[in-house]
Amino acid sequence: MKVSHFSTFPYGGAAAAALRTHHQLRALNVDSQFYYHRNDRQDDFASVEEEIHKIDFAPPKKSVFRRFINRKQTKQRNKEIYRLYNQHLKDRDSHAETFSMARLPEASHLSLGSVDADVVHLHWLAFFADYESFFGSIGRDVPIVWTLHDMNAFTGGCHYSTGCDKFKSGCGSCPQIVNPSPNDVSVDSFQAKRSALAGRRIHVTAPSQWMIDLAQQSSIWPEDVTFEKIHLGFDLSKFYPVDKSEARRQLGIESDAVLVAFGADDIRSHRKGFHHLLNSLPQIQTKSPIECLVFGAGEIPESDALPKFHPQGFVDSVDRQRLIYSAADLVIVPSREDNQPQVGLEAMACGTPVIGFDAGGIPEYVRQGETGCLVPLGDESKLAEAISGLADLQSLRQRLGSSALEMVSTEFELVKQTQAYQRTYENLCGLTAQRSAA
């Protein structure tokens, strides 16, 4: 069986999850190939691993007359795309939650080699997939598995809706853009997606039931779409507990304080909730000294009301992440809206308990009194109480951490997740029935 994976980037949280699946599929003797579009960090992935490729676009062959007609159509189409971008997206706050269009000026016709597969597995596609040309280059008989890392696949452009439910009916008057209107860019993108997906064989997966439930409410999908929850998978030979003192020594942290950790790609993201943690810290009442361990892009504000911080900057090394999670006594996941944030699960795989908001897919793994503590969404005083309560109870932290590690080992182990995908591929291709008949 041959599977082709597609992702905008070869790095970042969504790509890391996709690559773990891809590598494990190859370990299970599945012919898995991984294609990415952009590599802004300039890491030479292709020279390291032959099965990771930069996407090769190949415009379809057309007659001279057809090319002439297409040039006129493309000119008019791009004029409309730029109008929508300039009117609704150009002046958005640069730190606002991600919003991406479904129609792009550059076509995304995939080369035959990249889509010559039994199954196409899609991941995070924002900013490279022009939906019409991208899906038009995939054979209509090829089943598509689409793993949702956020909401963008089934909305008119937002990646998290912040409670808006207009994706159920087709979007419009989008609250996340400039100059919203009944026929704004969210409507254009929604309609472009629905048209591109019509008649396709699509099987949607997501790591959280929360995301599955939202996706099922969207009217963007073709009639016969199917849905399945498949947990994230983690390689427990890479994420595992390190002796706490040794982890702190390697990080250069000379402290016996209770370390409270937070991590995100960008700590300035309102959705990730770092501001909630900052606001809760002055409210903590504990006998134990508190210090904070933070990783991610962005600056930490200075204040006499805040404890000492140990900033780690942007971290994408698994080895360093393992040290950070092991050095911490508690990891805080105060996301306002999230699918199944990997920071919490990675921390648990390293034996560290998690305190998180009761939001999105977080309560599916932060289980009250078992693997950590849940706090009502946005309640900073309750967050401070939860941190205070665990800061002075080392034995409870250790019990929760051990239980969290056991849960990850049982439910989120990479081989089990990948085997679930393999069964899904076989079912979509009819191989399960063939094997039974044989």
MOZI-V173046 format. One record per helix or strand. SS is the DSSP state (hx for helix, st for strand). FROM is the first residue (numbers start at 0). TO is the last residue. If there is no record, write none. Layout:
SS_FROM_TO ; SS_FROM_TO
This chain:
st_1_8 ; hx_12_26 ; st_30_37 ; hx_44_47 ; st_51_53 ; st_56_56 ; hx_63_87 ; st_98_98 ; st_109_109 ; hx_111_114 ; st_118_121 ; hx_130_135 ; st_142_147 ; hx_151_153 ; st_157_157 ; hx_165_167 ; hx_184_196 ; st_201_205 ; hx_208_215 ; st_225_228 ; st_233_233 ; hx_243_250 ; st_257_265 ; hx_273_280 ; st_289_296 ; st_307_310 ; hx_317_326 ; st_329_332 ; hx_341_348 ; st_353_356 ; hx_361_363 ; st_367_367 ; st_371_374 ; hx_379_390 ; hx_393_410 ; st_412_412 ; hx_413_428 ; hx_430_436
